[in-house]
Amino acid sequence: MVEPTDFPAYSIALYGRENVEENCLILQDRYGLDVNVVLFCFWFAAHHGEIGEELWRRIDGISRQWQDGLVRPLREARRWLKEPGFATNQEQQDLRERIKTDEIAAELLQQRMMQEACADFEAGAPAEAAEAARRNAEALLRRRGIALDGEIRELLTAISSAAFS
C-alpha cells in the first residue's frame, strides 16, 4: 500500500510501482487523461474518500490551466526532440533533458496546487479507500466523456492494486 500523505510524494511512490507508469501513459496518450488527476483520484481516496463536486471543479480548473498552459507544451517539445530522423547532437539531447526536468517540475507544482485545493478537507483514511478510488476514477471518466471500457477498467484496476495492496 502506498502511504505518503503528501500528494507529490504519494504520486511518485505509486507511479514507481510495477506497471503503473505504463498504465498511466496509456490513459494519457490514448484517452487524453491528465496523469496527475488519475493519481489524485487514488491519493484522495486513500486520505479523504470520495471527491465531491466542489473539489472536482477546483481540480478540473487546476488541471486544465497547468496542462494547457505549461505541461502539455513542454511534453510536446520534449517528444518532438525525440522524433525519429531528428538530427540529434549533444546540445539537442541536453536541451531535451532540461525540458524533461522542467516538465516534471511543472507537474509537481500542479500536484502541490491540487493538494492545496484540499486544505479544507480533513485527512483520515476511509475504510473503503479502494472503492472510493474506483468511484473517483469513474467520476473522472464521466467528467471527460470517456466510456469505461474493458481496457480502461483493466488499467485502473492495475493502478488500484498497486495503490492498495
HELIX and SHEET records of a PDB file:
HELIX    1   1 PHE A    7  TYR A   15  1                                   9    
HELIX    2   2 VAL A   20  TYR A   31  1                                  12    
HELIX    3   3 VAL A   35  HIS A   47  1                                  13    
HELIX    4   4 GLU A   53  TRP A   66  1                                  14    
HELIX    5   5 GLN A   67  VAL A   71  3                                   5    
HELIX    6   6 ARG A   72  TRP A   80  1                                   9    
HELIX    7   7 GLN A   90  GLU A  116  1                                  27    
HELIX    8   8 ALA A  129  ARG A  144  1                                  16    
HELIX    9   9 GLY A  150  PHE A  164  1                                  15    
END                                                                             
